[in-house]
Amino acid sequence: MKLGSDEVRAIADEARLSLTGEELAKATRYISNFLDMVDRFKELDLKGVEPFCFAEATECPLREDEPTSFDNIPDILAGRVEGTDSFFKVPRIVGEA
């Protein structure tokens, strides 16, 4: 699937992006190449292929969200990155690499 520069400019305008002529040409090529790649998936024979587990919400192996209190505000504020009031060090999520 190919997009023309007018279509890409319209998309950029909707996203409130201002593109130079060179950026528009590059974006047009990039988006068209991406859409061509996605079109190649139509050629695959996927009969009998099980859907990915996240396609069905009932089979997702996600953990339950458990709300926690914010009683430890001094400890939370102690996690700020030194010299800033805006950035915090976030601990690694258990079980993720």
Distance bins in CASP14 RR format, pairs under 12 A and 6 or more apart:
PFRMAT RR
TARGET T0000
AUTHOR 0000-0000-0000
RMODE 2
METHOD distances of the structure
MODEL  1
1 7 0 0 0 0 0 1 0 0 0 0 0
1 31 0 0 0 0 1 0 0 0 0 0 0
1 32 1 0 0 1 0 0 0 0 0 0 0
1 33 0 0 0 0 0 1 0 0 0 0 0
1 34 0 0 0 0 1 0 0 0 0 0 0
1 35 1 0 1 0 0 0 0 0 0 0 0
1 36 1 0 0 1 0 0 0 0 0 0 0
1 37 0 0 0 0 0 1 0 0 0 0 0
1 38 1 0 0 1 0 0 0 0 0 0 0
1 39 1 0 1 0 0 0 0 0 0 0 0
1 40 0 0 0 0 0 1 0 0 0 0 0
1 42 0 0 0 0 0 1 0 0 0 0 0
2 8 0 0 0 0 0 1 0 0 0 0 0
2 28 0 0 0 0 1 0 0 0 0 0 0
2 29 0 0 0 0 1 0 0 0 0 0 0
2 31 0 0 0 0 1 0 0 0 0 0 0
2 32 1 0 1 0 0 0 0 0 0 0 0
2 33 0 0 0 0 1 0 0 0 0 0 0
2 34 0 0 0 0 0 1 0 0 0 0 0
2 35 1 0 0 1 0 0 0 0 0 0 0
2 36 1 0 0 1 0 0 0 0 0 0 0
2 39 0 0 0 0 0 1 0 0 0 0 0
3 9 0 0 0 0 1 0 0 0 0 0 0
3 10 0 0 0 0 1 0 0 0 0 0 0
3 11 0 0 0 0 1 0 0 0 0 0 0
3 12 0 0 0 0 0 1 0 0 0 0 0
3 24 0 0 0 0 0 1 0 0 0 0 0
3 25 0 0 0 0 0 1 0 0 0 0 0
3 27 0 0 0 0 1 0 0 0 0 0 0
3 28 1 0 0 1 0 0 0 0 0 0 0
3 29 0 0 0 0 1 0 0 0 0 0 0
3 30 0 0 0 0 0 1 0 0 0 0 0
3 31 1 0 1 0 0 0 0 0 0 0 0
3 32 1 0 1 0 0 0 0 0 0 0 0
3 33 0 0 0 0 0 1 0 0 0 0 0
3 34 0 0 0 0 1 0 0 0 0 0 0
3 35 1 0 0 1 0 0 0 0 0 0 0
3 36 0 0 0 0 0 1 0 0 0 0 0
4 10 0 0 0 0 1 0 0 0 0 0 0
4 11 0 0 0 0 0 1 0 0 0 0 0
4 24 0 0 0 0 1 0 0 0 0 0 0
4 25 0 0 0 0 0 1 0 0 0 0 0
4 27 0 0 0 0 0 1 0 0 0 0 0
4 28 1 0 1 0 0 0 0 0 0 0 0
4 29 0 0 0 0 0 1 0 0 0 0 0
4 31 0 0 0 0 1 0 0 0 0 0 0
4 32 1 0 0 1 0 0 0 0 0 0 0
4 35 0 0 0 0 0 1 0 0 0 0 0
5 11 0 0 0 0 0 1 0 0 0 0 0
5 12 0 0 0 0 1 0 0 0 0 0 0
5 19 0 0 0 0 1 0 0 0 0 0 0
5 21 0 0 0 0 1 0 0 0 0 0 0
5 22 0 0 0 0 0 1 0 0 0 0 0
5 23 0 0 0 0 0 1 0 0 0 0 0
5 24 1 0 1 0 0 0 0 0 0 0 0
5 25 1 0 0 1 0 0 0 0 0 0 0
5 26 0 0 0 0 0 1 0 0 0 0 0
5 27 0 0 0 0 1 0 0 0 0 0 0
5 28 1 0 1 0 0 0 0 0 0 0 0
5 29 0 0 0 0 1 0 0 0 0 0 0
5 31 0 0 0 0 0 1 0 0 0 0 0
5 32 0 0 0 0 0 1 0 0 0 0 0
6 12 0 0 0 0 0 1 0 0 0 0 0
6 13 0 0 0 0 0 1 0 0 0 0 0
6 24 0 0 0 0 1 0 0 0 0 0 0
6 28 0 0 0 0 1 0 0 0 0 0 0
7 13 0 0 0 0 0 1 0 0 0 0 0
7 14 0 0 0 0 0 1 0 0 0 0 0
7 24 0 0 0 0 0 1 0 0 0 0 0
7 27 0 0 0 0 0 1 0 0 0 0 0
7 28 0 0 0 0 1 0 0 0 0 0 0
7 31 0 0 0 0 1 0 0 0 0 0 0
7 32 0 0 0 0 1 0 0 0 0 0 0
7 35 0 0 0 0 0 1 0 0 0 0 0
8 14 0 0 0 0 0 1 0 0 0 0 0
8 15 0 0 0 0 0 1 0 0 0 0 0
8 17 0 0 0 0 1 0 0 0 0 0 0
8 19 1 0 0 1 0 0 0 0 0 0 0
8 21 0 0 0 0 0 1 0 0 0 0 0
8 23 0 0 0 0 1 0 0 0 0 0 0
8 24 1 0 0 1 0 0 0 0 0 0 0
8 25 0 0 0 0 1 0 0 0 0 0 0
8 26 0 0 0 0 1 0 0 0 0 0 0
8 27 1 0 1 0 0 0 0 0 0 0 0
8 28 1 0 1 0 0 0 0 0 0 0 0
8 29 0 0 0 0 1 0 0 0 0 0 0
8 30 0 0 0 0 1 0 0 0 0 0 0
8 31 1 0 0 1 0 0 0 0 0 0 0
8 32 0 0 0 0 1 0 0 0 0 0 0
8 34 0 0 0 0 0 1 0 0 0 0 0
8 35 0 0 0 0 0 1 0 0 0 0 0
9 15 0 0 0 0 0 1 0 0 0 0 0
9 17 0 0 0 0 1 0 0 0 0 0 0
9 18 0 0 0 0 0 1 0 0 0 0 0
9 19 1 0 0 1 0 0 0 0 0 0 0
9 20 0 0 0 0 0 1 0 0 0 0 0
9 21 0 0 0 0 1 0 0 0 0 0 0
9 23 0 0 0 0 0 1 0 0 0 0 0
9 24 1 0 0 1 0 0 0 0 0 0 0
9 25 0 0 0 0 0 1 0 0 0 0 0
9 27 0 0 0 0 1 0 0 0 0 0 0
9 28 0 0 0 0 1 0 0 0 0 0 0
9 31 0 0 0 0 0 1 0 0 0 0 0
10 17 0 0 0 0 0 1 0 0 0 0 0
10 19 0 0 0 0 0 1 0 0 0 0 0
10 24 0 0 0 0 0 1 0 0 0 0 0
10 27 0 0 0 0 0 1 0 0 0 0 0
10 28 0 0 0 0 0 1 0 0 0 0 0
10 31 0 0 0 0 0 1 0 0 0 0 0
11 17 0 0 0 0 1 0 0 0 0 0 0
11 19 0 0 0 0 1 0 0 0 0 0 0
11 24 0 0 0 0 0 1 0 0 0 0 0
11 27 0 0 0 0 1 0 0 0 0 0 0
11 28 0 0 0 0 1 0 0 0 0 0 0
11 30 0 0 0 0 0 1 0 0 0 0 0
11 31 1 0 0 1 0 0 0 0 0 0 0
11 35 0 0 0 0 0 1 0 0 0 0 0
12 18 1 0 0 1 0 0 0 0 0 0 0
12 19 1 0 1 0 0 0 0 0 0 0 0
12 20 0 0 0 0 0 1 0 0 0 0 0
12 21 0 0 0 0 0 1 0 0 0 0 0
12 23 0 0 0 0 1 0 0 0 0 0 0
12 24 1 0 0 1 0 0 0 0 0 0 0
12 26 0 0 0 0 0 1 0 0 0 0 0
12 27 1 0 0 1 0 0 0 0 0 0 0
12 28 0 0 0 0 0 1 0 0 0 0 0
12 31 0 0 0 0 0 1 0 0 0 0 0
13 19 0 0 0 0 1 0 0 0 0 0 0
13 24 0 0 0 0 0 1 0 0 0 0 0
15 27 0 0 0 0 0 1 0 0 0 0 0
17 23 0 0 0 0 1 0 0 0 0 0 0
17 24 0 0 0 0 1 0 0 0 0 0 0
17 27 0 0 0 0 1 0 0 0 0 0 0
18 24 0 0 0 0 1 0 0 0 0 0 0
18 27 0 0 0 0 0 1 0 0 0 0 0
19 25 0 0 0 0 1 0 0 0 0 0 0
19 26 0 0 0 0 1 0 0 0 0 0 0
19 27 1 0 0 1 0 0 0 0 0 0 0
19 28 0 0 0 0 1 0 0 0 0 0 0
19 30 0 0 0 0 0 1 0 0 0 0 0
19 31 0 0 0 0 0 1 0 0 0 0 0
20 26 0 0 0 0 1 0 0 0 0 0 0
20 27 0 0 0 0 0 1 0 0 0 0 0
21 27 0 0 0 0 1 0 0 0 0 0 0
21 28 0 0 0 0 1 0 0 0 0 0 0
22 28 0 0 0 0 0 1 0 0 0 0 0
22 29 0 0 0 0 0 1 0 0 0 0 0
23 29 0 0 0 0 0 1 0 0 0 0 0
23 30 0 0 0 0 0 1 0 0 0 0 0
24 30 0 0 0 0 0 1 0 0 0 0 0
24 31 0 0 0 0 0 1 0 0 0 0 0
25 31 0 0 0 0 0 1 0 0 0 0 0
25 32 0 0 0 0 0 1 0 0 0 0 0
26 32 0 0 0 0 0 1 0 0 0 0 0
26 33 0 0 0 0 0 1 0 0 0 0 0
27 33 0 0 0 0 0 1 0 0 0 0 0
27 34 0 0 0 0 0 1 0 0 0 0 0
28 34 0 0 0 0 0 1 0 0 0 0 0
28 35 0 0 0 0 0 1 0 0 0 0 0
29 35 0 0 0 0 0 1 0 0 0 0 0
29 36 0 0 0 0 0 1 0 0 0 0 0
30 36 0 0 0 0 0 1 0 0 0 0 0
30 37 0 0 0 0 0 1 0 0 0 0 0
31 37 0 0 0 0 0 1 0 0 0 0 0
31 38 0 0 0 0 0 1 0 0 0 0 0
32 38 0 0 0 0 0 1 0 0 0 0 0
32 39 0 0 0 0 0 1 0 0 0 0 0
33 39 0 0 0 0 0 1 0 0 0 0 0
33 40 0 0 0 0 0 1 0 0 0 0 0
34 40 0 0 0 0 0 1 0 0 0 0 0
34 41 0 0 0 0 0 1 0 0 0 0 0
35 41 0 0 0 0 0 1 0 0 0 0 0
35 42 0 0 0 0 0 1 0 0 0 0 0
36 42 0 0 0 0 0 1 0 0 0 0 0
36 43 0 0 0 0 0 1 0 0 0 0 0
37 43 0 0 0 0 0 1 0 0 0 0 0
38 44 0 0 0 0 0 1 0 0 0 0 0
41 49 0 0 0 0 0 1 0 0 0 0 0
46 52 0 0 0 0 0 1 0 0 0 0 0
49 55 0 0 0 0 0 1 0 0 0 0 0
50 56 0 0 0 0 0 1 0 0 0 0 0
50 59 0 0 0 0 0 1 0 0 0 0 0
51 57 0 0 0 0 0 1 0 0 0 0 0
51 58 0 0 0 0 0 1 0 0 0 0 0
51 59 0 0 0 0 1 0 0 0 0 0 0
51 60 0 0 0 0 0 1 0 0 0 0 0
52 59 0 0 0 0 1 0 0 0 0 0 0
52 60 0 0 0 0 0 1 0 0 0 0 0
52 61 0 0 0 0 0 1 0 0 0 0 0
53 59 1 0 1 0 0 0 0 0 0 0 0
53 60 1 0 0 1 0 0 0 0 0 0 0
53 61 1 0 0 1 0 0 0 0 0 0 0
53 62 0 0 0 0 1 0 0 0 0 0 0
54 60 1 0 1 0 0 0 0 0 0 0 0
54 61 0 0 0 0 1 0 0 0 0 0 0
54 62 0 0 0 0 1 0 0 0 0 0 0
63 93 0 0 0 0 1 0 0 0 0 0 0
63 94 0 0 0 0 1 0 0 0 0 0 0
63 95 0 0 0 0 1 0 0 0 0 0 0
63 96 0 0 0 0 0 1 0 0 0 0 0
68 76 0 0 0 0 0 1 0 0 0 0 0
69 76 0 0 0 0 0 1 0 0 0 0 0
70 76 1 0 0 1 0 0 0 0 0 0 0
70 77 0 0 0 0 0 1 0 0 0 0 0
72 78 0 0 0 0 1 0 0 0 0 0 0
72 79 0 0 0 0 0 1 0 0 0 0 0
73 79 0 0 0 0 0 1 0 0 0 0 0
73 80 0 0 0 0 0 1 0 0 0 0 0
74 80 0 0 0 0 0 1 0 0 0 0 0
75 88 0 0 0 0 0 1 0 0 0 0 0
75 89 0 0 0 0 0 1 0 0 0 0 0
75 91 0 0 0 0 0 1 0 0 0 0 0
76 88 1 0 0 1 0 0 0 0 0 0 0
76 89 0 0 0 0 0 1 0 0 0 0 0
76 90 0 0 0 0 0 1 0 0 0 0 0
76 91 0 0 0 0 0 1 0 0 0 0 0
77 84 0 0 0 0 0 1 0 0 0 0 0
77 85 0 0 0 0 1 0 0 0 0 0 0
77 88 0 0 0 0 1 0 0 0 0 0 0
77 89 0 0 0 0 0 1 0 0 0 0 0
78 88 0 0 0 0 1 0 0 0 0 0 0
78 89 0 0 0 0 1 0 0 0 0 0 0
79 85 0 0 0 0 0 1 0 0 0 0 0
79 87 0 0 0 0 1 0 0 0 0 0 0
79 88 1 0 1 0 0 0 0 0 0 0 0
79 89 1 0 1 0 0 0 0 0 0 0 0
79 90 0 0 0 0 1 0 0 0 0 0 0
79 91 0 0 0 0 1 0 0 0 0 0 0
80 86 0 0 0 0 1 0 0 0 0 0 0
80 87 1 0 0 1 0 0 0 0 0 0 0
80 88 1 0 1 0 0 0 0 0 0 0 0
80 89 1 0 0 1 0 0 0 0 0 0 0
80 90 0 0 0 0 0 1 0 0 0 0 0
81 87 1 0 1 0 0 0 0 0 0 0 0
81 88 1 0 0 1 0 0 0 0 0 0 0
81 89 1 0 0 1 0 0 0 0 0 0 0
81 90 0 0 0 0 0 1 0 0 0 0 0
82 88 0 0 0 0 0 1 0 0 0 0 0
82 89 0 0 0 0 1 0 0 0 0 0 0
90 96 0 0 0 0 0 1 0 0 0 0 0
END
